[in-house]
């Protein structure tokens, strides 16, 4: 399933993203500021597909 995760670097988003990736979902993550984003998130060979930033 394709999932758009807004607030991916927030409290809930940081905990939800690895769970979604472990379940095999394709995740498009939205963050306000890329500087607070981990450079690579990998879980069981899956990675976050896209990082969308806005201000």
Backbone as JSON, one array per atom type, in Angstrom:
{
  "sequence": "XXXXXXXXXXXXXXXXXXXXXXXXXXXXXXXXXXXXXXXXXXXXXXXXXXXXXXX",
  "N": [[0.85, -1.17, 0.0], [0.51, 2.28, -0.68], [1.51, 4.97, 1.27], [1.05, 8.19, 2.61], [2.81, 9.94, 4.85], [2.46, 12.44, 7.0], [4.22, 14.86, 8.94], [6.45, 13.31, 9.56], [8.85, 13.48, 10.96], [8.11, 14.04, 13.48], [6.97, 13.3, 16.87], [5.13, 11.07, 16.88], [5.27, 10.28, 14.17], [7.98, 9.47, 13.85], [7.96, 7.09, 15.2], [6.01, 5.66, 13.95], [6.79, 5.37, 11.24], [8.98, 3.36, 10.98], [7.48, 1.06, 11.62], [5.54, 0.94, 9.6], [7.21, 0.54, 7.4], [8.36, -1.95, 8.04], [6.16, -3.53, 7.68], [6.01, -3.59, 5.0], [4.99, -1.5, 3.45], [4.89, 1.19, 1.03], [6.23, 4.25, 1.66], [5.68, 7.69, 1.67], [7.17, 10.38, 2.96], [6.48, 13.33, 4.72], [8.0, 16.26, 5.81], [8.71, 19.22, 7.75], [11.21, 20.37, 7.91], [14.16, 19.36, 6.53], [16.54, 19.13, 7.9], [16.17, 18.01, 10.4], [15.8, 15.4, 9.87], [16.54, 11.94, 9.81], [19.31, 10.66, 7.92], [19.12, 8.16, 6.56], [16.64, 5.74, 6.64], [16.16, 2.48, 7.21], [14.5, -0.59, 7.14], [14.32, -3.95, 7.42], [15.24, -4.2, 4.74], [13.61, -2.41, 3.41], [13.06, 0.95, 2.42], [12.37, 4.42, 3.08], [10.48, 5.86, 0.6], [10.16, 8.47, -0.57], [11.05, 11.77, 0.34], [9.41, 14.53, 1.32], [9.54, 17.95, 1.55], [8.42, 20.91, 3.14], [7.77, 24.38, 3.84]],
  "CA": [[0.0, 0.0, 0.0], [1.22, 3.56, -0.68], [1.07, 5.77, 2.41], [1.62, 9.52, 2.79], [2.97, 10.18, 6.28], [2.78, 13.83, 7.29], [4.83, 14.97, 10.26], [7.26, 12.1, 9.72], [9.93, 13.65, 11.93], [7.5, 14.36, 14.78], [6.99, 12.25, 17.89], [4.41, 9.88, 16.41], [5.79, 9.9, 12.87], [9.24, 8.76, 13.99], [7.67, 5.75, 15.7], [5.13, 5.0, 12.99], [7.49, 5.09, 10.0], [9.6, 2.03, 10.94], [6.45, 0.02, 11.66], [4.97, 0.86, 8.26], [8.22, -0.05, 6.52], [8.46, -3.36, 8.38], [4.99, -4.2, 7.13], [6.15, -3.64, 3.54], [4.32, -0.4, 2.78], [5.66, 2.25, 0.4], [5.92, 5.44, 2.46], [6.1, 9.03, 1.24], [7.25, 11.09, 4.23], [6.48, 14.8, 4.66], [8.6, 16.93, 6.97], [8.84, 20.67, 7.58], [12.6, 20.75, 7.78], [14.97, 18.18, 6.28], [17.7, 19.06, 8.8], [15.83, 17.15, 11.53], [15.46, 14.09, 9.32], [17.66, 11.0, 9.72], [19.73, 10.52, 6.52], [18.61, 6.92, 5.96], [15.86, 4.85, 7.5], [16.01, 1.19, 6.53], [13.97, -1.64, 7.99], [14.14, -5.19, 6.67], [15.48, -4.0, 3.32], [12.73, -1.37, 2.86], [13.46, 2.32, 2.77], [11.37, 5.45, 2.82], [10.56, 6.12, -0.83], [10.32, 9.89, -0.91], [11.02, 12.74, 1.42], [8.79, 15.75, 0.81], [9.77, 19.0, 2.52], [7.72, 22.17, 2.9], [7.96, 25.38, 4.9]],
  "C": [[0.9, 1.24, 0.0], [0.64, 4.45, 0.41], [1.8, 7.11, 2.42], [1.62, 9.8, 4.29], [3.37, 11.62, 6.49], [3.33, 13.91, 8.71], [5.75, 13.8, 10.57], [8.4, 12.26, 10.7], [9.41, 14.12, 13.28], [7.51, 13.15, 15.69], [6.33, 10.96, 17.39], [4.96, 9.38, 15.09], [7.07, 9.1, 12.94], [9.03, 7.33, 14.48], [6.82, 4.96, 14.72], [5.85, 4.57, 11.72], [8.17, 3.73, 9.97], [8.6, 0.89, 10.93], [5.84, -0.17, 10.27], [5.93, 0.2, 7.28], [8.39, -1.54, 6.78], [7.32, -4.16, 7.79], [4.98, -4.2, 5.61], [5.44, -2.54, 2.78], [5.32, 0.52, 2.09], [5.26, 3.55, 1.06], [6.51, 6.68, 1.81], [6.03, 9.89, 2.49], [7.3, 12.6, 4.0], [7.05, 15.34, 5.96], [8.68, 18.41, 6.69], [10.27, 21.06, 7.27], [13.45, 19.48, 7.64], [16.13, 18.04, 7.25], [17.42, 18.16, 10.01], [15.54, 15.73, 11.12], [16.68, 13.18, 9.34], [18.03, 10.76, 8.25], [19.18, 9.27, 5.84], [17.83, 6.13, 7.0], [15.64, 3.58, 6.71], [15.51, 0.16, 7.54], [13.68, -2.86, 7.12], [14.27, -5.0, 5.17], [14.59, -2.96, 2.68], [13.25, -0.01, 3.28], [12.29, 3.26, 2.5], [11.53, 5.91, 1.39], [10.84, 7.56, -1.18], [10.28, 10.71, 0.36], [10.53, 14.04, 0.82], [8.96, 16.82, 1.89], [8.96, 20.25, 2.15], [8.01, 23.11, 4.06], [6.71, 26.18, 5.1]]
}
